[in-house]
């Protein structure tokens, strides 16, 4: 990805094995997706299939709804992702919010690995 012109962190083992790619903030999404597809092909890594992506969509929708039971102003999330970024939602930096988010993740998306992207 770096040779394609993107500033990215090294992926975790889980990201590599699942084919999950997180684009940097402000990146041209189409160009990033195309470069990620080329890299994945070169490395023999296959992206998550549509059934898995739909599962993630459902799980993360449930997580967000769970969080909203305590934090009703928690913002809408993009399908298939969930973000607890305090820069975008200041309460996310509070310990009580993190505790609630962790509870909701454990209940509705227990296989999700936490990743700090700052």
Backbone as a printed PyTorch tensor [residue, N CA C, xyz], in Angstrom:
tensor([[[  0.8270,  -1.1870,   0.0000],
         [  0.0000,   0.0000,   0.0000],
         [  0.8740,   1.2540,   0.0000]],

        [[  1.9930,   1.1680,   0.6970],
         [  2.8900,   2.3270,   0.7110],
         [  3.4350,   2.6040,  -0.6880]],

        [[  3.7770,   1.5490,  -1.4250],
         [  4.2920,   1.7630,  -2.7830],
         [  3.2080,   2.3070,  -3.7080]],

        [[  1.9520,   2.1560,  -3.3150],
         [  0.8450,   2.7230,  -4.0910],
         [  0.5700,   4.1680,  -3.6840]],

        [[  1.3540,   4.6830,  -2.7090],
         [  1.2370,   6.0870,  -2.3280],
         [  0.3990,   6.3630,  -1.0980]],

        [[  0.0670,   5.3350,  -0.3100],
         [ -0.7530,   5.5270,   0.8830],
         [  0.0990,   5.4220,   2.1370]],

        [[ -0.1860,   6.2780,   3.1040],
         [  0.4740,   6.2160,   4.4110],
         [ -0.3810,   5.3250,   5.2940]],

        [[  0.1150,   4.1190,   5.5640],
         [ -0.6440,   3.1420,   6.3430],
         [  0.2250,   2.5160,   7.4260]],

        [[ -0.4450,   2.0420,   8.4710],
         [  0.2290,   1.2950,   9.5340],
         [  0.3270,  -0.1610,   9.0930]],

        [[  1.2780,  -0.8930,   9.6650],
         [  1.3600,  -2.3190,   9.3900],
         [  0.1140,  -2.9960,   9.9310]],

        [[ -0.4930,  -3.9060,   9.1690],
         [ -1.7160,  -4.5790,   9.6350],
         [ -1.3930,  -5.6230,  10.6990]],

        [[ -2.3830,  -5.9120,  11.5100],
         [ -2.2480,  -6.9840,  12.5070],
         [ -2.3600,  -8.3290,  11.7890]],

        [[ -1.9800,  -9.3920,  12.4700],
         [ -2.1190, -10.7320,  11.8990],
         [ -3.5780, -11.0370,  11.5690]],

        [[ -4.4980, -10.5980,  12.4440],
         [ -5.9210, -10.8350,  12.2030],
         [ -6.3970, -10.1190,  10.9420]],

        [[ -5.9140,  -8.9050,  10.7290],
         [ -6.3100,  -8.1710,   9.5310],
         [ -5.7930,  -8.8730,   8.2830]],

        [[ -4.5760,  -9.3560,   8.3410],
         [ -3.9960, -10.0440,   7.1880],
         [ -4.7690, -11.3190,   6.8950]],

        [[ -5.0280, -12.1150,   7.9260],
         [ -5.6980, -13.3950,   7.7000],
         [ -7.1450, -13.2230,   7.2570]],

        [[ -7.8050, -12.1460,   7.6840],
         [ -9.2030, -11.9400,   7.2970],
         [ -9.3390, -11.1410,   6.0030]],

        [[ -8.2580, -10.4910,   5.5970],
         [ -8.3380,  -9.6530,   4.4040],
         [ -8.9800,  -8.3140,   4.6830]],

        [[ -9.1000,  -7.9420,   5.9460],
         [ -9.7120,  -6.6780,   6.3230],
         [ -8.7390,  -5.5390,   6.0760]],

        [[ -9.2180,  -4.5000,   5.4100],
         [ -8.3840,  -3.3580,   5.0890],
         [ -9.0640,  -2.0960,   5.6160]],

        [[ -8.3160,  -1.2780,   6.3370],
         [ -8.8410,  -0.0150,   6.8470],
         [ -8.1300,   1.1160,   6.1250]],

        [[ -8.8990,   1.9480,   5.4480],
         [ -8.2810,   3.0340,   4.6890],
         [ -7.9340,   4.2030,   5.6020]],

        [[ -6.8390,   4.8950,   5.2770],
         [ -6.4800,   6.0780,   6.0670],
         [ -7.4990,   7.1980,   5.8620]],

        [[ -7.6490,   8.0390,   6.8620],
         [ -8.5780,   9.1620,   6.7720],
         [ -8.2320,  10.0300,   5.5720]],

        [[ -9.2340,  10.4320,   4.8270],
         [ -9.0520,  11.3380,   3.7040],
         [ -8.5790,  10.6740,   2.4220]],

        [[ -8.4100,   9.3600,   2.4320],
         [ -7.9240,   8.6660,   1.2290],
         [ -9.0190,   8.5920,   0.1730]],

        [[ -8.6170,   8.6510,  -1.0850],
         [ -9.5360,   8.4250,  -2.1960],
         [ -9.9650,   6.9560,  -2.1090]],

        [[-11.2090,   6.7140,  -1.7330],
         [-11.6790,   5.3580,  -1.4310],
         [-11.5690,   4.4090,  -2.6200]],

        [[-11.9180,   4.8740,  -3.7920],
         [-11.8610,   4.0010,  -4.9700],
         [-10.4210,   3.6220,  -5.3030]],

        [[ -9.5260,   4.5920,  -5.2570],
         [ -8.1100,   4.3150,  -5.5310],
         [ -7.5230,   3.4040,  -4.4600]],

        [[ -7.9020,   3.6340,  -3.1960],
         [ -7.4180,   2.7960,  -2.1030],
         [ -7.9220,   1.3640,  -2.2590]],

        [[ -9.2080,   1.2140,  -2.5430],
         [ -9.7960,  -0.1220,  -2.7070],
         [ -9.1190,  -0.8770,  -3.8470]],

        [[ -8.8700,  -0.1860,  -4.9380],
         [ -8.2100,  -0.8110,  -6.0810],
         [ -6.7900,  -1.2610,  -5.7270]],

        [[ -6.0500,  -0.4050,  -5.0310],
         [ -4.6900,  -0.7590,  -4.6150],
         [ -4.7230,  -1.9190,  -3.6200]],

        [[ -5.6920,  -1.9130,  -2.6970],
         [ -5.8090,  -2.9920,  -1.7160],
         [ -6.1140,  -4.3210,  -2.4040]],

        [[ -6.9610,  -4.2890,  -3.4270],
         [ -7.2720,  -5.5060,  -4.1770],
         [ -6.0230,  -6.0520,  -4.8640]],

        [[ -5.2310,  -5.1640,  -5.4640],
         [ -3.9900,  -5.6050,  -6.1220],
         [ -3.0270,  -6.2140,  -5.1100]],

        [[ -2.8730,  -5.5620,  -3.9630],
         [ -1.9780,  -6.0820,  -2.9250],
         [ -2.4600,  -7.4390,  -2.4160]],

        [[ -3.7590,  -7.5550,  -2.1850],
         [ -4.3110,  -8.8150,  -1.6940],
         [ -4.0600,  -9.9360,  -2.7000]],

        [[ -4.2760,  -9.6500,  -3.9810],
         [ -4.0090, -10.6590,  -5.0150],
         [ -2.5380, -11.0600,  -5.0130]],

        [[ -1.6610, -10.0590,  -4.9300],
         [ -0.2140, -10.3350,  -4.9260],
         [  0.1890, -11.2070,  -3.7450]],

        [[ -0.4750, -11.0190,  -2.6010],
         [ -0.1320, -11.7510,  -1.3800],
         [ -0.9380, -13.0410,  -1.1990]],

        [[ -1.9290, -13.2570,  -2.0620],
         [ -2.7640, -14.4420,  -1.9330],
         [ -3.7600, -14.3580,  -0.7960]],

        [[ -4.1080, -13.1410,  -0.4030],
         [ -5.0750, -12.9250,   0.6780],
         [ -6.4240, -12.6170,   0.0420]],

        [[ -7.4530, -13.2690,   0.5480],
         [ -8.7900, -13.0580,  -0.0090],
         [ -9.6310, -12.2480,   0.9540]],

        [[-10.3680, -11.3100,   0.4010],
         [-11.2380, -10.4590,   1.2200],
         [-12.4130, -11.2660,   1.7630]],

        [[-13.0330, -10.7000,   2.7760],
         [-14.2120, -11.3340,   3.3550],
         [-15.3160, -11.4210,   2.2970]],

        [[-16.0540, -12.5280,   2.3070],
         [-17.1260, -12.6940,   1.3280],
         [-18.3500, -11.8740,   1.7420]],

        [[-19.3270, -11.8190,   0.8580],
         [-20.4890, -10.9630,   1.1090],
         [-21.3000, -11.4360,   2.3220]],

        [[-21.3510, -12.7350,   2.5660],
         [-22.0800, -13.2390,   3.7320],
         [-21.4190, -12.7620,   5.0240]],

        [[-20.1030, -12.7690,   5.0400],
         [-19.3770, -12.3050,   6.2250],
         [-19.5910, -10.8120,   6.4210]],

        [[-19.5510, -10.0590,   5.3360],
         [-19.7700,  -8.6170,   5.4280],
         [-21.1760,  -8.3130,   5.9300]],

        [[-22.1720,  -9.0690,   5.4750],
         [-23.5470,  -8.8790,   5.9470],
         [-23.6530,  -9.1950,   7.4370]],

        [[-22.9350, -10.2310,   7.8690],
         [-22.9200, -10.5780,   9.2920],
         [-22.3560,  -9.4110,  10.0950]],

        [[-21.2410,  -8.8390,   9.6210],
         [-20.6410,  -7.6940,  10.3070],
         [-21.6210,  -6.5220,  10.3460]],

        [[-22.3050,  -6.2640,   9.2340],
         [-23.2900,  -5.1810,   9.2040],
         [-24.3240,  -5.3650,  10.3080]],

        [[-24.8670,  -6.5760,  10.4180],
         [-25.8820,  -6.8530,  11.4460],
         [-25.3060,  -6.7030,  12.8490]],

        [[-24.1320,  -7.2890,  13.0620],
         [-23.5250,  -7.2180,  14.3870],
         [-23.2490,  -5.7800,  14.8070]],

        [[-22.6450,  -4.9930,  13.9150],
         [-22.2780,  -3.6230,  14.2740],
         [-23.4980,  -2.7370,  14.4310]],

        [[-24.5720,  -3.0250,  13.6840],
         [-25.8340,  -2.3070,  13.9080],
         [-26.3520,  -2.5890,  15.3170]],

        [[-26.2630,  -3.8520,  15.7470],
         [-26.7080,  -4.2170,  17.0920],
         [-25.8270,  -3.5670,  18.1570]],

        [[-24.5100,  -3.5210,  17.8960],
         [-23.5960,  -2.8790,  18.8460],
         [-23.9630,  -1.4080,  18.9890]],

        [[-24.1510,  -0.7150,  17.8680],
         [-24.4900,   0.7090,  17.9110],
         [-25.8110,   0.9380,  18.6360]],

        [[-26.8020,   0.0910,  18.3910],
         [-28.0890,   0.2140,  19.0870],
         [-27.9200,   0.0050,  20.5850]],

        [[-27.0960,  -0.9470,  20.9470],
         [-26.8140,  -1.2230,  22.3540],
         [-26.1560,  -0.0090,  23.0150]],

        [[-25.1870,   0.5770,  22.3470],
         [-24.5090,   1.7630,  22.8780],
         [-25.5160,   2.8970,  23.0420]],

        [[-26.4270,   3.0510,  22.0720],
         [-27.4200,   4.1330,  22.1180],
         [-28.4220,   3.9870,  23.2590]],

        [[-28.5270,   2.7950,  23.8380],
         [-29.4040,   2.6440,  24.9930],
         [-28.9080,   3.5110,  26.1500]],

        [[-27.5960,   3.7100,  26.2360],
         [-27.0010,   4.5380,  27.2830],
         [-26.5810,   5.9020,  26.7520]],

        [[-26.1700,   5.9560,  25.4780],
         [-25.7010,   7.1930,  24.8320],
         [-26.5540,   7.4250,  23.5850]],

        [[-27.7680,   7.9780,  23.7620],
         [-28.7020,   8.1120,  22.6430],
         [-28.1930,   8.9770,  21.4900]],

        [[-27.2080,   9.8200,  21.7350],
         [-26.6910,  10.6780,  20.6690],
         [-25.4990,  10.0550,  19.9390]],

        [[-25.1870,   8.7790,  20.2310],
         [-24.0980,   8.1040,  19.5200],
         [-24.4070,   8.1300,  18.0290]],

        [[-23.4650,   8.6100,  17.2090],
         [-23.7600,   8.8220,  15.7900],
         [-24.0050,   7.5400,  14.9960]],

        [[-24.7360,   7.7110,  13.8870],
         [-24.9340,   6.6100,  12.9430],
         [-23.5680,   6.1610,  12.4390]],

        [[-23.4430,   4.8660,  12.1820],
         [-22.1810,   4.2930,  11.7200],
         [-22.2950,   3.8750,  10.2610]],

        [[-21.1500,   3.8210,   9.5920],
         [-21.1390,   3.3170,   8.2270],
         [-21.3880,   1.8190,   8.2710]],

        [[-22.1450,   1.2840,   7.3120],
         [-22.4140,  -0.1540,   7.3110],
         [-21.1100,  -0.9650,   7.3500]],

        [[-21.0990,  -1.9810,   8.2010],
         [-19.9520,  -2.8710,   8.2800],
         [-18.7880,  -2.3550,   9.0860]],

        [[-18.9840,  -1.2420,   9.7760],
         [-17.8980,  -0.7200,  10.6220],
         [-18.4960,  -0.0730,  11.8550]],

        [[-17.6450,   0.0670,  12.8430],
         [-18.0690,   0.7490,  14.0730],
         [-16.8630,   1.5220,  14.5730]],

        [[-17.0940,   2.7570,  14.9820],
         [-15.9970,   3.6070,  15.4240],
         [-16.3290,   4.2320,  16.7580]],

        [[-15.3770,   4.1330,  17.6670],
         [-15.5070,   4.7610,  18.9710],
         [-14.3980,   5.8010,  19.1030]],

        [[-14.3250,   6.6990,  18.1490],
         [-13.2630,   7.6860,  18.0740],
         [-13.6490,   8.9380,  18.8610]],

        [[-12.8980,   9.2560,  19.9380],
         [-13.2250,  10.4330,  20.7450],
         [-13.0760,  11.7540,  19.9850]],

        [[-12.2940,  11.7580,  18.9010],
         [-12.1800,  12.9750,  18.1000],
         [-13.4810,  13.2680,  17.3640]],

        [[-14.2220,  12.2240,  17.0330],
         [-15.4860,  12.3840,  16.3170],
         [-16.6870,  12.3960,  17.2580]],

        [[-16.5440,  11.7130,  18.3940],
         [-17.6170,  11.6420,  19.3890],
         [-16.9500,  11.7090,  20.7630]],

        [[-16.8270,  12.9220,  21.3320],
         [-16.0630,  13.1120,  22.5710],
         [-16.3960,  12.1700,  23.7320]],

        [[-17.6610,  11.7910,  23.9570],
         [-17.9100,  10.8610,  25.0700],
         [-17.1630,   9.5280,  24.9290]],

        [[-16.7540,   9.1730,  23.7090],
         [-16.0450,   7.9080,  23.4910],
         [-14.7230,   7.8520,  24.2450]],

        [[-14.2110,   8.9930,  24.6660],
         [-12.9740,   9.0310,  25.4320],
         [-13.1690,   8.7910,  26.9170]],

        [[-14.4080,   8.7140,  27.3540],
         [-14.7080,   8.5370,  28.7730],
         [-14.7040,   7.0560,  29.1390]],

        [[-14.1630,   6.7140,  30.3090],
         [-14.1180,   5.3090,  30.7320],
         [-15.4910,   4.6280,  30.7480]],

        [[-16.5280,   5.3410,  31.1730],
         [-17.8660,   4.7350,  31.2270],
         [-18.3590,   4.3770,  29.8240]],

        [[-18.0460,   5.2300,  28.8420],
         [-18.4370,   4.9230,  27.4640],
         [-17.6910,   3.6820,  26.9860]],

        [[-16.3860,   3.6380,  27.2150],
         [-15.5860,   2.4910,  26.7780],
         [-16.1040,   1.1970,  27.4090]],

        [[-16.4820,   1.2750,  28.6750],
         [-17.0220,   0.0920,  29.3560],
         [-18.3100,  -0.3640,  28.6670]],

        [[-19.1920,   0.5890,  28.3680],
         [-20.4480,   0.2480,  27.6890],
         [-20.1790,  -0.3150,  26.2970]],

        [[-19.2770,   0.3120,  25.5530],
         [-18.9460,  -0.1620,  24.2070],
         [-18.3760,  -1.5810,  24.2650]],

        [[-17.5060,  -1.8390,  25.2340],
         [-16.9330,  -3.1770,  25.3890],
         [-18.0050,  -4.2100,  25.7020]],

        [[-18.9540,  -3.8400,  26.5730],
         [-20.0590,  -4.7490,  26.9010],
         [-20.8750,  -5.0740,  25.6460]],

        [[-21.1810,  -4.0490,  24.8680],
         [-21.9920,  -4.2400,  23.6620],
         [-21.2430,  -5.0690,  22.6170]],

        [[-19.9500,  -4.8150,  22.4630],
         [-19.1540,  -5.5950,  21.5170],
         [-19.1180,  -7.0590,  21.9500]],

        [[-18.9000,  -7.3090,  23.2410],
         [-18.8320,  -8.6870,  23.7380],
         [-20.1610,  -9.4110,  23.5270]],

        [[-21.2560,  -8.6900,  23.6650],
         [-22.5730,  -9.2980,  23.5310],
         [-22.9610,  -9.5530,  22.0750]],

        [[-22.7200,  -8.5550,  21.1930],
         [-23.2410,  -8.6430,  19.8260],
         [-22.1990,  -8.9530,  18.7520]],

        [[-20.9420,  -8.7680,  19.0530],
         [-19.9020,  -9.0380,  18.0600],
         [-18.6500,  -9.5650,  18.7570]],

        [[-18.7740, -10.7240,  19.4070],
         [-17.6830, -11.2260,  20.2410],
         [-16.4030, -11.5790,  19.4850]],

        [[-16.4960, -11.7830,  18.1820],
         [-15.2970, -12.1340,  17.4110],
         [-14.5180, -10.9190,  16.9260]],

        [[-15.0660,  -9.7290,  17.1260],
         [-14.3920,  -8.5150,  16.6720],
         [-13.1920,  -8.2290,  17.5470]],

        [[-12.0690,  -7.9320,  16.8920],
         [-10.8480,  -7.5520,  17.6010],
         [-10.7850,  -6.0370,  17.6220]],

        [[-10.4050,  -5.4850,  18.7460],
         [-10.2980,  -4.0430,  18.8870],
         [ -9.0080,  -3.5420,  18.2520]],

        [[ -9.1080,  -2.4050,  17.5490],
         [ -7.9440,  -1.8060,  16.9080],
         [ -7.9710,  -0.3120,  17.1610]],

        [[ -6.8760,   0.2120,  17.7200],
         [ -6.7450,   1.6580,  17.9080],
         [ -6.1430,   2.2400,  16.6500]],

        [[ -6.8620,   3.1460,  15.9900],
         [ -6.3800,   3.7370,  14.7450],
         [ -6.2190,   5.2170,  14.9500]],

        [[ -5.1170,   5.6020,  15.5520],
         [ -4.8560,   7.0250,  15.7870],
         [ -3.4990,   7.3840,  15.3080]]])
